[in-house]
Amino acid sequence: MENKLKEGLENGEFVITFETIPGRGANSDTQKMLLEESEKLFKTGKIHAVSITDNPGGNPALNAETFAQEMYDKGITPLIHMSCKDRNRNQLMSSLYTMERRGMQNVLAMTGDYPVSGWAGVPRPVFDLDPVHLIQMIEAMNAGLKITGPGEAVPAADAKTEEPTHFYAGACISPFKYIEGEQIPQYFKLNKKIHAGAKFVISQVGYDARKMEELIWYMQDNGYGDIPAIANIYVLSFGAGRFMNTGGVPGVLVTDALLADLKAERDNSDDKGKEGRLTRAAKMVTIAKGLGYRGVHIGGAGLTCDQTLHILELADQLQDQWKDWAKEINYGKPEGFYYYKADPETGMNVHELAERTDMHLEKSVQKNYALSRFAHKHVFTPGQGIFPIFHNVEINLENKWDQKLGEGNGRYRKHGFEHVNKTNMYKCKDCGDCGLYAVGYVCPMTQCVKCQRNGPCGGSNDGWCEVYPGVRRCIYYRAYYRLKKYGDEASLGDWLIVPNNWANLETSPWGNYHHGRDGYRRRERLTPWREGEHKELPYEEWAKK
């Protein structure tokens, strides 16, 4: 069956996707309604794909691939959301094998909402991979995956190669952050997702035309203008708006001003505000098209085929006035951070970078970093300080334990001194594949509830973790301002960090680092070396020294 989403984007069409949320149960009335409405809508030829969410809100729901298969059987092109919260890398790959076998190609890779409910209590989250890793894995499968042997982190030279798959993977991005140290790391992670192989991006839900423009300009200015950007248009009722206004949906901002307008529409109309919210959605479609987005992703609770068609028809009628609607749909934070300077005449942006003067030097952000930075430079950086001495000590120590425990078993040596100190400073969980160096010496495995190694998820709000608002800062917020104190914040985007190798669990991170067993050896540099930056030798070179 043709892939209308892929063909539409590759042919330069303005694509329309329609979002469905299957919800709980195996055969609910909601699921029946969604199948009927999706089939009816798709047959009009107005949309290119129907998307299916993956346990949204952190709640259990009908498997996305199963619901997508029913749509596929009806001739509908599905776009399957695939989050990393509930499945490890093997189960994600199993799901992808199933999709390939059944002919379904479109994947939207995402972190996923933190689990909040489940049978007999809240389940243990997985987050084995982040979306950057998931896209990398999909690209490797598309190229013909080389099969690894038992316990191997990389395939042997004579490894067998699987048949290439045919996935078309996209990624998510949130431009709707209003603190410098929250927004810039989002863009660093977008760079990594595109480098990993994302073929299109879909924005987070937001109601700020200036931020919508910001994303398009950012992508163009950074060489991603050929990557299709799709704007997320959520048809917002007063009830949903009130829920989002109180932080009910992680990462989605509904301001008091927008909520007041929704309330007025509800209270002053016979249809309880329905026409008002459909019209607002239509105006946002015109803004997206006018700004240069390559499509829109339309969703909303209980949204029907007829309502969706009404939005699209109204958008066609209103398209010429999109700049007027951009002034109207501006429910952001005027005092907040924007990537570009403001244009006071239009309420949009001037194509000039905004100043980045924000600094957070408080102890809760900077704690332990000065010492960690000193140690990294003078002890753990190849070619610097006492690194050669420390390297030889670690090599010799493991050799002695090899003699004591048997060749190859020295990696399991006792490392209580190291572990106690790292536990006290970083809450170390002894994963053995340390990622401290990549996140400003904030542990991504213990201090990020989603274990994100390549950048923040989209769920933070005002710099706070979505799970612990007002209590725990997002680790990338902390890392950004730790690094910015030294003028080094851009380093957050320098490297594509590989996933944790759990074969290293409860082994010495120092030993794994010096023997090249951890991810430090396999990370990939994404940006050119900056002037004055110490250029580390490749592992193979400094190991010989």
LINRATA-V230956 format. One record per residue. N is the residue number from 1. PHI is phi as a letter, one per 40 degrees, with the letter a starting at -180 (999 if undefined). PSI is psi in degrees with one decimal (none if undefined). D_CENTER is the distance of its C-alpha to the mean C-alpha in Angstrom with 1 decimal. Layout:
n/phi/psi/d_center
N/PHI/PSI/D_CENTER
N/PHI/PSI/D_CENTER
This chain:
n/phi/psi/d_center
1/999/142.6/29.4
2/c/149.6/28.0
3/b/93.3/24.3
4/c/-31.5/24.6
5/c/-52.5/21.0
6/c/-45.9/21.0
7/c/-39.7/24.6
8/c/-45.5/24.1
9/c/-40.5/21.3
10/c/-25.3/23.3
11/c/3.7/26.5
12/g/16.7/25.3
13/c/157.7/25.6
14/c/105.9/23.9
15/c/150.7/22.0
16/b/126.5/21.8
17/b/150.8/19.6
18/b/126.3/20.6
19/c/136.2/18.5
20/b/148.0/20.2
21/b/97.8/19.7
22/d/-35.4/22.1
23/g/-170.8/22.4
24/c/162.6/24.6
25/g/163.7/27.7
26/c/-21.3/28.8
27/a/56.0/30.8
28/c/163.1/30.4
29/c/-35.4/31.9
30/c/-42.9/28.5
31/c/-39.6/27.4
32/c/-43.3/30.7
33/c/-42.7/30.3
34/c/-39.7/26.8
35/c/-44.0/28.2
36/c/-46.9/31.2
37/c/-38.5/29.4
38/c/-43.1/26.9
39/c/-43.0/29.8
40/c/-44.4/31.8
41/c/-43.2/29.2
42/c/-34.6/28.3
43/c/-15.7/32.0
44/c/-17.6/32.5
45/g/7.1/30.7
46/c/-21.1/28.7
47/b/160.6/25.2
48/b/-21.9/23.5
49/a/154.5/21.3
50/b/124.9/20.8
51/c/150.9/17.4
52/b/124.4/17.4
53/c/159.4/15.0
54/b/98.0/14.3
55/f/56.4/15.9
56/c/151.0/14.6
57/g/7.1/15.2
58/g/22.2/15.5
59/b/150.6/18.8
60/c/144.4/20.4
61/a/172.9/21.0
62/d/135.2/22.5
63/d/129.9/20.6
64/c/-39.9/18.6
65/c/-34.0/20.2
66/c/-46.6/23.6
67/c/-36.8/23.4
68/c/-36.9/22.1
69/c/-40.0/25.1
70/c/-36.8/27.5
71/c/-43.8/26.2
72/d/-40.4/26.4
73/c/-21.3/30.0
74/c/6.6/30.8
75/g/10.1/29.8
76/c/136.0/26.5
77/c/115.8/23.5
78/c/151.6/20.6
79/b/109.0/16.9
80/c/120.7/15.5
81/c/131.4/12.3
82/b/107.7/11.3
83/b/162.1/9.4
84/b/7.3/9.8
85/c/-29.9/11.7
86/b/-4.3/15.1
87/b/140.1/15.7
88/c/179.2/16.2
89/c/-32.9/16.0
90/c/-41.1/19.5
91/c/-34.5/19.1
92/c/-43.0/16.0
93/c/-37.7/18.3
94/c/-41.7/21.1
95/c/-39.2/19.3
96/c/-39.1/18.7
97/d/-43.8/22.4
98/c/-44.8/23.4
99/c/-44.6/21.6
100/c/-42.4/23.2
101/c/-32.8/26.5
102/c/-0.5/26.5
103/g/9.6/25.5
104/c/127.7/22.1
105/b/-28.0/19.8
106/c/127.8/16.9
107/b/134.8/13.5
108/b/106.3/10.3
109/c/131.3/7.7
110/a/162.9/5.2
111/c/-53.2/5.2
112/h/150.9/8.2
113/c/143.9/10.7
114/c/133.6/12.9
115/d/134.6/16.1
116/b/-11.6/19.0
117/a/158.0/21.8
118/i/174.2/23.5
119/c/129.0/26.9
120/g/25.7/29.1
121/h/179.5/26.3
122/c/131.1/22.6
123/c/162.5/21.3
124/c/124.3/19.9
125/c/156.8/16.1
126/b/-71.9/15.2
127/f/46.7/11.7
128/c/-39.5/13.6
129/b/160.8/10.8
130/b/171.2/7.2
131/c/-27.4/5.5
132/c/-46.3/7.2
133/c/-41.9/10.2
134/c/-42.6/10.2
135/c/-40.1/10.5
136/d/-44.1/13.1
137/c/-41.9/14.9
138/c/-42.6/15.2
139/c/-38.3/16.6
140/c/-38.7/18.9
141/c/-37.6/20.1
142/c/-30.5/20.8
143/c/-7.3/22.8
144/g/93.3/24.8
145/c/131.3/23.5
146/c/129.2/26.0
147/c/126.5/26.8
148/c/159.6/27.0
149/c/172.0/29.9
150/d/127.0/29.9
151/g/-0.5/28.2
152/c/141.9/27.3
153/c/-26.3/24.0
154/b/151.8/24.9
155/c/149.8/27.1
156/c/161.4/30.8
157/c/-31.8/32.5
158/b/22.0/34.2
159/c/148.5/31.3
160/c/155.3/31.4
161/b/129.4/29.0
162/c/162.2/27.6
163/c/133.9/28.0
164/c/142.6/25.1
165/c/-179.6/22.8
166/b/41.7/22.0
167/c/151.0/18.4
168/b/99.8/16.8
169/b/138.5/13.0
170/b/173.9/10.6
171/b/168.4/7.0
172/b/156.1/5.8
173/a/139.5/6.5
174/b/108.6/8.5
175/c/0.3/11.8
176/c/51.3/13.6
177/b/143.8/13.8
178/b/19.2/17.4
179/b/136.4/17.7
180/d/-48.5/17.6
181/c/-1.9/16.0
182/b/-37.1/13.1
183/c/-45.5/12.6
184/d/-44.5/13.3
185/c/-28.9/10.7
186/c/-42.9/8.1
187/c/-34.5/10.1
188/d/-42.1/10.6
189/c/-34.8/7.0
190/d/-43.0/7.6
191/d/-42.9/10.8
192/c/-39.2/9.7
193/c/-41.5/7.9
194/c/-41.4/11.2
195/c/-35.8/13.3
196/c/-23.1/12.1
197/h/10.1/13.4
198/c/131.4/11.3
199/c/-16.5/14.3
200/a/163.4/13.1
201/b/144.5/10.4
202/b/131.4/10.7
203/c/162.1/10.5
204/c/165.1/10.2
205/c/135.1/13.8
206/a/157.9/16.0
207/b/56.5/19.7
208/a/103.0/20.2
209/c/-31.5/21.5
210/c/-39.5/21.5
211/c/-34.1/17.8
212/c/-43.1/17.5
213/c/-38.5/19.8
214/d/-45.5/18.0
215/c/-44.9/14.9
216/c/-46.4/17.5
217/c/-40.7/19.5
218/d/-46.2/16.8
219/c/-41.0/16.0
220/c/-43.6/19.7
221/c/-20.7/20.6
222/b/16.5/18.3
223/g/17.8/19.6
224/b/21.4/16.9
225/c/-21.3/19.4
226/c/-3.2/19.9
227/c/117.6/16.3
228/c/131.5/16.7
229/b/132.9/14.8
230/b/128.1/15.2
231/c/136.1/15.7
232/c/116.2/15.0
233/b/104.1/18.5
234/b/124.0/19.0
235/c/109.1/22.8
236/b/115.6/23.3
237/c/169.2/26.3
238/c/-41.5/27.9
239/c/-47.1/27.1
240/c/-37.9/23.4
241/c/-39.7/23.4
242/c/-39.3/25.3
243/c/-43.2/22.8
244/c/-32.1/19.9
245/c/-29.0/22.2
246/c/12.3/22.6
247/g/19.5/18.9
248/c/-26.7/19.0
249/b/111.2/15.6
250/d/130.6/12.9
251/g/-4.3/11.6
252/b/125.4/14.2
253/b/120.7/17.2
254/b/110.7/20.6
255/c/165.9/23.2
256/c/-36.0/26.8
257/c/-43.7/28.1
258/c/-42.5/26.1
259/c/-38.4/27.1
260/c/-39.4/30.7
261/c/-38.5/30.7
262/c/-39.7/29.4
263/c/-41.7/32.2
264/c/-40.3/34.8
265/c/-41.0/33.9
266/c/-43.0/34.3
267/c/-21.8/37.5
268/b/21.6/39.2
269/a/151.3/38.8
270/c/-24.4/40.4
271/c/15.7/37.3
272/g/28.8/35.3
273/g/6.6/33.1
274/c/-48.3/32.0
275/c/-35.3/33.1
276/c/-44.2/31.7
277/c/-31.7/28.1
278/c/-38.1/28.5
279/c/-41.1/29.9
280/c/-42.3/27.1
281/c/-41.1/24.6
282/c/-41.4/27.0
283/c/-37.5/27.1
284/c/-32.2/23.3
285/c/-43.3/23.6
286/c/-39.1/26.3
287/c/-46.5/24.3
288/d/-46.1/21.4
289/c/-41.3/24.0
290/c/-33.9/26.0
291/c/-16.1/23.1
292/h/11.1/22.4
293/c/151.5/19.5
294/c/3.4/20.0
295/i/178.4/19.7
296/b/149.9/18.8
297/b/105.4/17.0
298/b/131.2/19.6
299/a/172.9/19.5
300/i/145.2/21.5
301/c/123.9/23.4
302/g/14.4/26.5
303/c/131.0/26.1
304/b/170.7/28.7
305/d/-47.3/29.6
306/c/-39.4/32.2
307/c/-39.7/30.1
308/c/-43.5/27.4
309/c/-36.7/30.2
310/c/-41.3/31.7
311/c/-46.8/28.6
312/c/-40.2/28.6
313/c/-41.4/32.3
314/c/-37.6/32.3
315/c/-39.7/29.6
316/c/-39.0/32.0
317/c/-31.0/34.8
318/c/-0.5/32.9
319/d/-40.5/31.2
320/c/-18.1/33.8
321/b/20.5/33.1
322/d/-32.2/29.4
323/c/-32.0/29.9
324/c/-40.8/31.8
325/c/-30.1/29.0
326/c/-36.0/26.6
327/c/-32.7/28.9
328/c/-43.8/29.0
329/c/76.2/25.3
330/b/57.5/24.5
331/c/54.7/23.4
332/b/-150.3/21.4
333/b/96.5/22.6
334/d/-31.8/25.3
335/c/-4.2/25.6
336/c/179.1/21.9
337/c/132.8/20.2
338/b/145.5/19.8
339/c/-32.9/19.0
340/b/158.2/22.3
341/c/155.5/25.7
342/c/146.4/27.0
343/b/107.0/29.7
344/c/-20.8/32.1
345/c/-41.3/33.9
346/b/-17.2/31.1
347/g/4.7/28.6
348/b/-143.3/26.0
349/b/154.2/25.2
350/b/138.8/27.4
351/c/64.8/26.1
352/a/132.5/26.4
353/c/137.9/23.9
354/c/155.2/24.2
355/c/146.6/25.6
356/b/81.0/23.4
357/b/-2.9/25.8
358/c/130.1/23.8
359/b/138.9/24.6
360/b/102.8/24.1
361/b/6.8/26.8
362/c/156.0/27.4
363/d/-36.6/28.0
364/c/-24.8/25.2
365/c/-42.3/22.7
366/c/-7.8/25.0
367/d/129.0/26.6
368/g/-8.6/27.5
369/c/-39.9/25.6
370/d/-45.1/28.8
371/c/-42.8/30.3
372/c/-40.5/27.1
373/c/-41.9/26.9
374/c/-46.9/30.6
375/c/-40.4/30.5
376/c/-43.1/27.6
377/c/-42.7/29.6
378/b/-11.7/33.0
379/b/-37.6/32.5
380/b/0.2/29.3
381/c/118.7/29.2
382/d/131.4/31.1
383/g/3.6/34.3
384/b/149.7/34.2
385/f/-130.3/36.5
386/c/17.3/37.5
387/d/-47.7/34.7
388/d/-38.8/37.4
389/c/-48.2/39.4
390/c/-39.5/36.5
391/c/-46.2/35.4
392/c/-38.1/39.0
393/d/-46.0/39.2
394/c/-41.7/36.1
395/c/-46.7/37.4
396/c/-37.4/40.9
397/c/-43.6/39.8
398/c/-34.3/37.9
399/c/-40.1/41.0
400/c/-41.7/43.2
401/c/-29.9/41.1
402/c/-42.0/41.2
403/c/-32.6/44.9
404/c/-41.5/45.0
405/b/-13.6/42.5
406/h/145.2/42.8
407/d/128.9/41.2
408/g/-11.3/37.4
409/c/-2.5/37.3
410/c/-21.7/37.3
411/c/-20.1/33.5
412/c/18.1/34.2
413/c/159.7/36.4
414/c/140.6/36.5
415/a/44.1/34.2
416/c/-39.3/35.0
417/d/-48.0/35.4
418/c/-47.0/32.0
419/c/-43.0/30.3
420/c/-45.1/32.2
421/c/-41.1/31.4
422/c/-30.0/27.7
423/c/-44.2/27.7
424/c/-37.8/29.5
425/c/-35.6/27.4
426/b/4.2/23.9
427/g/40.5/24.2
428/d/137.3/24.0
429/b/9.6/23.8
430/g/42.7/25.3
431/c/-20.8/22.6
432/g/-2.1/24.4
433/b/70.9/21.5
434/c/132.8/20.9
435/b/14.3/17.8
436/d/-42.0/19.4
437/d/-25.6/20.1
438/c/-14.3/16.5
439/b/45.6/15.6
440/f/34.6/18.9
441/f/40.4/20.6
442/b/121.9/18.6
443/c/119.7/18.0
444/c/-15.7/14.5
445/c/-25.7/16.2
446/b/-24.1/18.4
447/b/-4.1/17.3
448/b/120.7/13.6
449/c/-18.4/13.9
450/b/6.5/10.7
451/f/44.0/11.8
452/c/120.2/8.8
453/c/-17.8/10.7
454/b/0.7/8.8
455/i/172.8/7.5
456/c/154.7/6.8
457/c/-177.7/4.9
458/c/8.0/6.3
459/c/-5.1/9.4
460/c/160.3/11.6
461/a/120.8/14.8
462/f/33.9/17.3
463/g/-0.8/15.8
464/c/144.3/16.3
465/c/140.0/14.3
466/c/-27.8/13.9
467/c/-28.8/16.1
468/b/60.4/18.7
469/c/133.6/19.0
470/g/-2.7/21.9
471/b/-47.8/22.2
472/b/126.7/19.4
473/c/148.7/17.5
474/d/136.5/13.8
475/c/-28.4/14.3
476/c/-26.6/12.6
477/c/-48.4/15.0
478/c/-45.0/17.7
479/c/-40.7/17.0
480/d/-48.2/16.9
481/c/-25.9/20.3
482/c/-48.2/21.8
483/c/-35.0/21.3
484/c/-31.0/22.3
485/d/-28.8/25.6
486/b/11.2/26.4
487/g/25.6/25.1
488/b/19.6/22.5
489/c/-26.8/19.2
490/c/-19.1/18.3
491/c/-17.8/18.3
492/c/-23.8/14.8
493/b/7.2/13.8
494/c/-31.4/16.8
495/b/141.8/15.7
496/c/113.6/13.5
497/c/131.8/13.8
498/c/160.2/14.9
499/c/158.7/14.4
500/c/134.3/17.0
501/c/106.3/20.3
502/c/-1.6/21.9
503/c/-17.2/25.3
504/c/0.3/25.4
505/d/132.0/25.3
506/g/28.0/28.2
507/b/167.3/29.3
508/c/118.2/29.7
509/c/-37.9/26.6
510/c/-44.9/29.2
511/c/-42.7/31.0
512/c/-36.7/28.0
513/c/-48.2/27.1
514/c/-17.5/30.6
515/b/4.0/31.0
516/g/26.1/27.8
517/c/-11.1/26.4
518/c/-177.5/23.1
519/c/-16.2/19.9
520/d/-37.8/21.4
521/c/-34.0/23.6
522/c/0.8/21.1
523/c/160.1/18.4
524/b/127.8/18.3
525/c/130.1/19.2
526/b/-23.6/17.4
527/b/156.0/19.6
528/c/151.3/23.4
529/c/135.1/25.2
530/c/155.8/26.2
531/d/130.3/29.8
532/g/-7.4/31.0
533/c/137.0/28.1
534/c/121.3/29.3
535/c/109.7/28.6
536/c/142.1/28.2
537/c/147.8/30.1
538/d/151.3/28.6
539/d/-42.5/29.0
540/c/-29.5/31.8
541/c/-48.1/33.8
542/c/-23.3/33.5
543/c/-34.9/34.1
544/c/-29.8/37.4
545/c/none/38.4
